[in-house]
Amino acid sequence: MQSGEYWIGFGDIHDDISRIHAIPGIRQAAGVILSGDLTVGGSVKQAERVLRAVAEVNQTVYAQIGNMDRAEVTTYLEENGWNIHIRSREIAPGVGLMGVGTSTFTPFGTPSEFPDSRIAEWLEQAYRDARHFRRLILISHTPPFNTECDRISSGVHVGSRAVREFIEEHQPDICLCGHIHESRATGKLGRTTLINTGTLSAGGYAVIRNMAEGLQAELHMLA
């Protein structure tokens, strides 16, 4: 792991905490960012187990719910100072983080699904407090539509049009997403770097670096 300020990001943990300790440099990172789906349809009890495992290796945690997490998990994250769903945070001087969790509707009727119009509202709400940051990271559980990061196994794109439109308009430096497990990938949308880390159990995680020339993000895989 190179020297310098960096954050580790991943999501789609789904209650499986077995690989958290194996992520190189996680203890030394400036923080750990969780993009959503902490549990499998779970509530606070399940989420607490996941967050406890993360906080054991790094106490600076930024987290939000995905579509598989129940709504009360947001309250739990908020009470512990970890929540980024519909929130913005300054994680380093001039470096902002904003999050929108949950997902658009799926065929599976998971606990936290909403229309794209609601996600669009939440994005703009979070951005109101993030627009002044010189560098910005968007954490969206749902990937932007029609990109490398939102294809299901049939090849169909199922991401959020609202997330895509937000990125096209505001061009955050990085968008860290998940949700579509089989679409672990990196890509670009304008000047925005996209990373879908896939599931943690499959070994995917991101390293986001704050460099003199700007924010840089890379997709890594555990062996």
Order of alpha helices (4+ residues) and beta strands (2+ residues): beta-beta-alpha-beta-alpha-beta-beta-alpha-beta-alpha-beta-beta-beta-beta-beta
